[in-house]
Amino acid sequence: MTSTNADFFGHPVGLRTLFLTEMWERMSYYGMRALLVLYMTGAVTTANAGLGMSQLEAQAIYGIYVGMVYFLAVPGGWLADNLLGHQRAVFYGAVIIALGHLTLAVPIESGLFFGLGLVAIGTGLLKSNISTIVGKLYAQDDPRRDAGFTIFYMSINIGSVIGFLVCGYLGEKIGWHWGFGAAGVGMLLGVVQYTRTREWLGDAGREPNDMPQAKRSALARWASIVGVAAAVLVILFGTGVIDVKASVFAENFAYFLTTIAGLYFLYLYAFAGLDAAERKNVLLLFLLFVAAAAFWSGFDQSGGSLNLFARDFTDLNFLGYDMPVSWVQFFNPIYVVIFAPMFAAFWAWLGRRNLDPSLPLKFALGLFFMGMSFLVMLLAVGVALESAPIGLQWLLITYLLQTWGELALSPIGLSAFSRYSPKRYVGQMFGLWFLASAIGGVLAGLLGGEATDGGLSSMSPIFSYMVKYYLGIALVLVVLAYFFRERSKESR
């Protein structure tokens, strides 16, 4: 049974509960993320003392954190499906996230790793499951479903703007731990409102999948063993008993995630008993997966190398006010709000004329915009080498191009994985979509660390490589788009 009360812009009233929970979660996530690299690389001798880490290590930690957030969404979805139910998973996740941010608010260095670990675990429980509940609010044939997801998506942009503004200002102007604490307070507000209005969700996502109790108990035992082992590892790493350089860990983590994804795609293609049409779709989704991982490795530079470029080489004085560095990042959600309806209308306009581009072409367009954004940054680095600081417009153009790339790729990717995944594996394929974000996040930290490790002199070769990297993959997708189109013609 689903919730049917129409009380939130003509949608089930439970959408209000999920909208506000997601808004506060994204406020805390983006607010903290905007400060993280700035805090880790900040000088220890200033009034607002940072940790004094090298650019390489700090951005590796950032990449590991972003990668873990999306990687843990996969086991988080499994726990909700089989043991917890989606409603309880969201509640537990929200509480753990709040504890993580409040841990970061404590001014001790060892709190960094424990806090980040808690936030990653909590986000893994909350992120995918809250979207699942949104879908369960509607009957399968309810025409309001797509509009409901659009309304829900707006909560992400509203929350991120609030996080950048509030946490960014407090962290940079008053103290880093004030910013982290504000993220924790925001998440606590999310927990309170979710608890008070959870009844509006009705039965949507309340119970896990049906299965014999003996099987559920066995799964619970295995999950407990894995959870305890993971907690022990976090403690050993956090206390320094196991001492591994962050950059080394990040490289191996990227290999690990890539291997998992590659093996699973190989299993689906060769051993899952799919027919010819399904195997062709899996091959298409694999190509889109590679393109998405590459795209996110550039997009997530906003919290890393681009954030540091804004701090060190950009004039942030606006109308006589020195703007916090993290405020530059809220232009992305503002751009999304402005341009998302335009992109949706443009695709619809092309579709009515039978000119709608294929999926690989849309992904190629997204990668083209990403490549152009780093071409702008390459030019900006050249200007900064002549006379820094440079104007804010360079970053605003960069974020505009990246937003256009996001709108050409991200919603299209979600639709593609929903439409073309083998029916028996849809949930697991969405887990693979999150793995693309995880790989991209880790690569973002590694590339960003190399770009900023030597200041401006090390940025030019890395940004130049990224321009070629994105344009090269985009060109391959254009060629493959023609190949898939011709194969489709032959099969008719």
Buried (B, 14 or more C-beta within 10 A) or exposed (E): EBBEEEEBEEBBBBBBBBBBBBBBBBBBBBBBBBBBBBBBBBEEEEEBBBBEBBBBBBBBBBBBBBBBBBBBBBBBBBBBBBBBBBBBBBBBBBBBBBBBBBBBBBEEEEBBBBBBBBBBBBBBBBBBBBBBBBBBBBEEEBEBBEBBBEBBBBBBBBBBBBBBBBBBBBBBEEBBBBBBBBBBBBBBBBBEBBBEBBEBBBEBBBEBEEEEEEEBEEBBEEBEEEEEEBEEEBBEBBEEEEEEEBBEBBBEBBEBBBEBBEEBBEEBBEEBEBEEEBBBBBBBBBBBBBBBBBBBBBBBBBBBBBBBBBBBBBEBEEEEEEBBBBBBBBBBBBBBEEBBEEBEEBBEEEEEEEEBBBBBBBBBBBBBBBBBBBBBBBBBBEEBBEEBBBEBEBBEBBBBBBBBBBBBBBBBBBEBBEEBBBEEBEBBBBBBBBBBBBBBBBBBBBBBBBBBBBBBEBBBEBBBBBBEBBBEBBEBBBEBBEEBEEEEEEEE
